[in-house]
Amino acid sequence: ERYYDNKKKGVEKRVYLATDEPAVVTDLRNKYPDYTFLTDSATVTAASDASFASRYSADIHVGIITDIQLLLSCEFVVCTLSSNICRLVYEVQSSRMWNVSDTFHSADIAYNYE
């Protein structure tokens, strides 16, 4: 919301959602009806399949590369840095701009060790 608060009024709220959990797409569309969630549903469905053969198929690799390219073209990225894809997007964006922290936010939960 804070990101869109800084935008002009009337800007369509669009979010590219890269996930391997189909339930997340449905949940977010229900929770935030004024947002348009863009996703590759074929890749989400294939990636959620737990079988070894489908996990490492050419279609999945194309989907991952597509997710990376689309995340790199986003104005603002929110993801978990515990994800390899997120870390890759962060590193590539870091090489493109001086201060990536203005366009990137980690959704990871801080771990506390006692």
PyMOL commands that place a pseudoatom at each C-alpha (Angstrom):
pseudoatom trace, name=CA, resn=GLU, resi=1, chain=A, elem=C, hetatm=0, pos=[0.000, 0.000, 0.000]
pseudoatom trace, name=CA, resn=ARG, resi=2, chain=A, elem=C, hetatm=0, pos=[2.787, 2.459, 0.860]
pseudoatom trace, name=CA, resn=TYR, resi=3, chain=A, elem=C, hetatm=0, pos=[4.297, 1.970, -2.588]
pseudoatom trace, name=CA, resn=TYR, resi=4, chain=A, elem=C, hetatm=0, pos=[1.017, 2.865, -4.307]
pseudoatom trace, name=CA, resn=ASP, resi=5, chain=A, elem=C, hetatm=0, pos=[0.425, 5.783, -1.924]
pseudoatom trace, name=CA, resn=ASN, resi=6, chain=A, elem=C, hetatm=0, pos=[3.421, 7.485, -3.576]
pseudoatom trace, name=CA, resn=LYS, resi=7, chain=A, elem=C, hetatm=0, pos=[2.003, 6.953, -7.066]
pseudoatom trace, name=CA, resn=LYS, resi=8, chain=A, elem=C, hetatm=0, pos=[-0.462, 9.145, -8.913]
pseudoatom trace, name=CA, resn=LYS, resi=9, chain=A, elem=C, hetatm=0, pos=[-4.127, 8.625, -8.149]
pseudoatom trace, name=CA, resn=GLY, resi=10, chain=A, elem=C, hetatm=0, pos=[-5.879, 6.233, -10.490]
pseudoatom trace, name=CA, resn=VAL, resi=11, chain=A, elem=C, hetatm=0, pos=[-2.839, 4.028, -11.143]
pseudoatom trace, name=CA, resn=GLU, resi=12, chain=A, elem=C, hetatm=0, pos=[-3.865, 0.396, -11.547]
pseudoatom trace, name=CA, resn=LYS, resi=13, chain=A, elem=C, hetatm=0, pos=[-2.516, -1.690, -8.678]
pseudoatom trace, name=CA, resn=ARG, resi=14, chain=A, elem=C, hetatm=0, pos=[-0.787, -4.576, -10.450]
pseudoatom trace, name=CA, resn=VAL, resi=15, chain=A, elem=C, hetatm=0, pos=[1.397, -7.198, -8.815]
pseudoatom trace, name=CA, resn=TYR, resi=16, chain=A, elem=C, hetatm=0, pos=[3.424, -9.881, -10.557]
pseudoatom trace, name=CA, resn=LEU, resi=17, chain=A, elem=C, hetatm=0, pos=[3.261, -12.946, -8.334]
pseudoatom trace, name=CA, resn=ALA, resi=18, chain=A, elem=C, hetatm=0, pos=[5.965, -15.599, -8.748]
pseudoatom trace, name=CA, resn=THR, resi=19, chain=A, elem=C, hetatm=0, pos=[5.075, -18.580, -6.575]
pseudoatom trace, name=CA, resn=ASP, resi=20, chain=A, elem=C, hetatm=0, pos=[4.906, -22.357, -6.582]
pseudoatom trace, name=CA, resn=GLU, resi=21, chain=A, elem=C, hetatm=0, pos=[1.873, -22.394, -4.279]
pseudoatom trace, name=CA, resn=PRO, resi=22, chain=A, elem=C, hetatm=0, pos=[-1.464, -22.160, -6.149]
pseudoatom trace, name=CA, resn=ALA, resi=23, chain=A, elem=C, hetatm=0, pos=[-3.323, -21.408, -2.901]
pseudoatom trace, name=CA, resn=VAL, resi=24, chain=A, elem=C, hetatm=0, pos=[-1.333, -18.182, -2.472]
pseudoatom trace, name=CA, resn=VAL, resi=25, chain=A, elem=C, hetatm=0, pos=[-2.688, -16.797, -5.740]
pseudoatom trace, name=CA, resn=THR, resi=26, chain=A, elem=C, hetatm=0, pos=[-6.293, -17.492, -4.747]
pseudoatom trace, name=CA, resn=ASP, resi=27, chain=A, elem=C, hetatm=0, pos=[-5.775, -16.204, -1.211]
pseudoatom trace, name=CA, resn=LEU, resi=28, chain=A, elem=C, hetatm=0, pos=[-4.251, -12.896, -2.336]
pseudoatom trace, name=CA, resn=ARG, resi=29, chain=A, elem=C, hetatm=0, pos=[-6.909, -12.313, -4.995]
pseudoatom trace, name=CA, resn=ASN, resi=30, chain=A, elem=C, hetatm=0, pos=[-9.583, -12.775, -2.314]
pseudoatom trace, name=CA, resn=LYS, resi=31, chain=A, elem=C, hetatm=0, pos=[-7.823, -10.612, 0.300]
pseudoatom trace, name=CA, resn=TYR, resi=32, chain=A, elem=C, hetatm=0, pos=[-6.951, -7.757, -2.078]
pseudoatom trace, name=CA, resn=PRO, resi=33, chain=A, elem=C, hetatm=0, pos=[-9.729, -7.457, -4.672]
pseudoatom trace, name=CA, resn=ASP, resi=34, chain=A, elem=C, hetatm=0, pos=[-8.611, -3.976, -5.786]
pseudoatom trace, name=CA, resn=TYR, resi=35, chain=A, elem=C, hetatm=0, pos=[-5.250, -5.395, -6.986]
pseudoatom trace, name=CA, resn=THR, resi=36, chain=A, elem=C, hetatm=0, pos=[-4.629, -7.210, -10.255]
pseudoatom trace, name=CA, resn=PHE, resi=37, chain=A, elem=C, hetatm=0, pos=[-2.370, -10.214, -9.661]
pseudoatom trace, name=CA, resn=LEU, resi=38, chain=A, elem=C, hetatm=0, pos=[-0.450, -11.366, -12.709]
pseudoatom trace, name=CA, resn=THR, resi=39, chain=A, elem=C, hetatm=0, pos=[0.998, -14.870, -12.678]
pseudoatom trace, name=CA, resn=ASP, resi=40, chain=A, elem=C, hetatm=0, pos=[1.836, -17.735, -15.006]
pseudoatom trace, name=CA, resn=SER, resi=41, chain=A, elem=C, hetatm=0, pos=[-0.779, -20.229, -13.882]
pseudoatom trace, name=CA, resn=ALA, resi=42, chain=A, elem=C, hetatm=0, pos=[0.724, -23.098, -15.924]
pseudoatom trace, name=CA, resn=THR, resi=43, chain=A, elem=C, hetatm=0, pos=[4.090, -22.644, -14.205]
pseudoatom trace, name=CA, resn=VAL, resi=44, chain=A, elem=C, hetatm=0, pos=[2.488, -22.320, -10.764]
pseudoatom trace, name=CA, resn=THR, resi=45, chain=A, elem=C, hetatm=0, pos=[0.546, -25.536, -11.271]
pseudoatom trace, name=CA, resn=ALA, resi=46, chain=A, elem=C, hetatm=0, pos=[3.539, -27.438, -12.669]
pseudoatom trace, name=CA, resn=ALA, resi=47, chain=A, elem=C, hetatm=0, pos=[5.894, -26.139, -9.955]
pseudoatom trace, name=CA, resn=SER, resi=48, chain=A, elem=C, hetatm=0, pos=[3.510, -27.198, -7.207]
pseudoatom trace, name=CA, resn=ASP, resi=49, chain=A, elem=C, hetatm=0, pos=[3.644, -30.804, -8.424]
pseudoatom trace, name=CA, resn=ALA, resi=50, chain=A, elem=C, hetatm=0, pos=[5.966, -32.700, -6.101]
pseudoatom trace, name=CA, resn=SER, resi=51, chain=A, elem=C, hetatm=0, pos=[7.117, -35.300, -8.626]
pseudoatom trace, name=CA, resn=PHE, resi=52, chain=A, elem=C, hetatm=0, pos=[10.798, -35.290, -9.549]
pseudoatom trace, name=CA, resn=ALA, resi=53, chain=A, elem=C, hetatm=0, pos=[10.139, -35.551, -13.288]
pseudoatom trace, name=CA, resn=SER, resi=54, chain=A, elem=C, hetatm=0, pos=[7.952, -32.460, -13.443]
pseudoatom trace, name=CA, resn=ARG, resi=55, chain=A, elem=C, hetatm=0, pos=[10.150, -30.416, -11.072]
pseudoatom trace, name=CA, resn=TYR, resi=56, chain=A, elem=C, hetatm=0, pos=[13.093, -30.608, -13.465]
pseudoatom trace, name=CA, resn=SER, resi=57, chain=A, elem=C, hetatm=0, pos=[11.284, -30.427, -16.798]
pseudoatom trace, name=CA, resn=ALA, resi=58, chain=A, elem=C, hetatm=0, pos=[12.109, -27.930, -19.530]
pseudoatom trace, name=CA, resn=ASP, resi=59, chain=A, elem=C, hetatm=0, pos=[8.750, -26.193, -18.968]
pseudoatom trace, name=CA, resn=ILE, resi=60, chain=A, elem=C, hetatm=0, pos=[9.632, -25.496, -15.335]
pseudoatom trace, name=CA, resn=HIS, resi=61, chain=A, elem=C, hetatm=0, pos=[13.012, -24.054, -16.322]
pseudoatom trace, name=CA, resn=VAL, resi=62, chain=A, elem=C, hetatm=0, pos=[11.356, -21.775, -18.866]
pseudoatom trace, name=CA, resn=GLY, resi=63, chain=A, elem=C, hetatm=0, pos=[8.883, -20.713, -16.156]
pseudoatom trace, name=CA, resn=ILE, resi=64, chain=A, elem=C, hetatm=0, pos=[11.689, -19.917, -13.713]
pseudoatom trace, name=CA, resn=ILE, resi=65, chain=A, elem=C, hetatm=0, pos=[13.554, -17.862, -16.312]
pseudoatom trace, name=CA, resn=THR, resi=66, chain=A, elem=C, hetatm=0, pos=[10.327, -16.037, -17.162]
pseudoatom trace, name=CA, resn=ASP, resi=67, chain=A, elem=C, hetatm=0, pos=[9.717, -15.289, -13.473]
pseudoatom trace, name=CA, resn=ILE, resi=68, chain=A, elem=C, hetatm=0, pos=[13.252, -13.912, -13.125]
pseudoatom trace, name=CA, resn=GLN, resi=69, chain=A, elem=C, hetatm=0, pos=[12.921, -11.713, -16.222]
pseudoatom trace, name=CA, resn=LEU, resi=70, chain=A, elem=C, hetatm=0, pos=[9.552, -10.350, -15.107]
pseudoatom trace, name=CA, resn=LEU, resi=71, chain=A, elem=C, hetatm=0, pos=[10.751, -9.718, -11.535]
pseudoatom trace, name=CA, resn=LEU, resi=72, chain=A, elem=C, hetatm=0, pos=[13.745, -7.839, -12.941]
pseudoatom trace, name=CA, resn=SER, resi=73, chain=A, elem=C, hetatm=0, pos=[11.384, -5.589, -14.900]
pseudoatom trace, name=CA, resn=CYS, resi=74, chain=A, elem=C, hetatm=0, pos=[9.280, -4.715, -11.831]
pseudoatom trace, name=CA, resn=GLU, resi=75, chain=A, elem=C, hetatm=0, pos=[9.548, -1.259, -10.253]
pseudoatom trace, name=CA, resn=PHE, resi=76, chain=A, elem=C, hetatm=0, pos=[9.491, -2.723, -6.748]
pseudoatom trace, name=CA, resn=VAL, resi=77, chain=A, elem=C, hetatm=0, pos=[10.171, -6.307, -5.595]
pseudoatom trace, name=CA, resn=VAL, resi=78, chain=A, elem=C, hetatm=0, pos=[9.010, -7.936, -2.372]
pseudoatom trace, name=CA, resn=CYS, resi=79, chain=A, elem=C, hetatm=0, pos=[10.292, -11.458, -1.827]
pseudoatom trace, name=CA, resn=THR, resi=80, chain=A, elem=C, hetatm=0, pos=[12.099, -13.717, 0.588]
pseudoatom trace, name=CA, resn=LEU, resi=81, chain=A, elem=C, hetatm=0, pos=[15.875, -13.605, 0.379]
pseudoatom trace, name=CA, resn=SER, resi=82, chain=A, elem=C, hetatm=0, pos=[15.844, -17.208, 1.554]
pseudoatom trace, name=CA, resn=SER, resi=83, chain=A, elem=C, hetatm=0, pos=[14.670, -17.998, -1.984]
pseudoatom trace, name=CA, resn=ASN, resi=84, chain=A, elem=C, hetatm=0, pos=[17.391, -18.605, -4.577]
pseudoatom trace, name=CA, resn=ILE, resi=85, chain=A, elem=C, hetatm=0, pos=[15.324, -16.805, -7.220]
pseudoatom trace, name=CA, resn=CYS, resi=86, chain=A, elem=C, hetatm=0, pos=[14.891, -13.784, -4.982]
pseudoatom trace, name=CA, resn=ARG, resi=87, chain=A, elem=C, hetatm=0, pos=[18.612, -13.632, -4.216]
pseudoatom trace, name=CA, resn=LEU, resi=88, chain=A, elem=C, hetatm=0, pos=[19.414, -13.847, -7.931]
pseudoatom trace, name=CA, resn=VAL, resi=89, chain=A, elem=C, hetatm=0, pos=[16.989, -10.999, -8.721]
pseudoatom trace, name=CA, resn=TYR, resi=90, chain=A, elem=C, hetatm=0, pos=[18.522, -8.945, -5.886]
pseudoatom trace, name=CA, resn=GLU, resi=91, chain=A, elem=C, hetatm=0, pos=[22.088, -9.503, -7.156]
pseudoatom trace, name=CA, resn=VAL, resi=92, chain=A, elem=C, hetatm=0, pos=[21.225, -8.653, -10.762]
pseudoatom trace, name=CA, resn=GLN, resi=93, chain=A, elem=C, hetatm=0, pos=[19.354, -5.517, -9.668]
pseudoatom trace, name=CA, resn=SER, resi=94, chain=A, elem=C, hetatm=0, pos=[22.322, -4.577, -7.472]
pseudoatom trace, name=CA, resn=SER, resi=95, chain=A, elem=C, hetatm=0, pos=[24.537, -4.653, -10.534]
pseudoatom trace, name=CA, resn=ARG, resi=96, chain=A, elem=C, hetatm=0, pos=[22.120, -2.379, -12.424]
pseudoatom trace, name=CA, resn=MET, resi=97, chain=A, elem=C, hetatm=0, pos=[21.618, 0.352, -9.824]
pseudoatom trace, name=CA, resn=TRP, resi=98, chain=A, elem=C, hetatm=0, pos=[23.558, 1.928, -7.010]
pseudoatom trace, name=CA, resn=ASN, resi=99, chain=A, elem=C, hetatm=0, pos=[21.042, 1.556, -4.170]
pseudoatom trace, name=CA, resn=VAL, resi=100, chain=A, elem=C, hetatm=0, pos=[18.708, -1.388, -4.695]
pseudoatom trace, name=CA, resn=SER, resi=101, chain=A, elem=C, hetatm=0, pos=[17.193, -0.986, -1.213]
pseudoatom trace, name=CA, resn=ASP, resi=102, chain=A, elem=C, hetatm=0, pos=[14.801, 1.677, -2.564]
pseudoatom trace, name=CA, resn=THR, resi=103, chain=A, elem=C, hetatm=0, pos=[13.216, -0.857, -4.910]
pseudoatom trace, name=CA, resn=PHE, resi=104, chain=A, elem=C, hetatm=0, pos=[13.546, -4.084, -2.950]
pseudoatom trace, name=CA, resn=HIS, resi=105, chain=A, elem=C, hetatm=0, pos=[12.080, -5.441, 0.281]
pseudoatom trace, name=CA, resn=SER, resi=106, chain=A, elem=C, hetatm=0, pos=[12.722, -8.781, 1.960]
pseudoatom trace, name=CA, resn=ALA, resi=107, chain=A, elem=C, hetatm=0, pos=[9.690, -10.462, 3.481]
pseudoatom trace, name=CA, resn=ASP, resi=108, chain=A, elem=C, hetatm=0, pos=[11.838, -12.873, 5.479]
pseudoatom trace, name=CA, resn=ILE, resi=109, chain=A, elem=C, hetatm=0, pos=[11.083, -13.173, 9.171]
pseudoatom trace, name=CA, resn=ALA, resi=110, chain=A, elem=C, hetatm=0, pos=[14.058, -12.347, 11.354]
pseudoatom trace, name=CA, resn=TYR, resi=111, chain=A, elem=C, hetatm=0, pos=[15.453, -15.368, 13.160]
pseudoatom trace, name=CA, resn=ASN, resi=112, chain=A, elem=C, hetatm=0, pos=[16.399, -15.012, 16.819]
pseudoatom trace, name=CA, resn=TYR, resi=113, chain=A, elem=C, hetatm=0, pos=[18.839, -17.411, 18.361]
pseudoatom trace, name=CA, resn=GLU, resi=114, chain=A, elem=C, hetatm=0, pos=[18.970, -17.662, 22.104]
for i in range(1, 114): cmd.bond("trace and resi %d" % i, "trace and resi %d" % (i + 1))
show_as sticks, trace
zoom trace
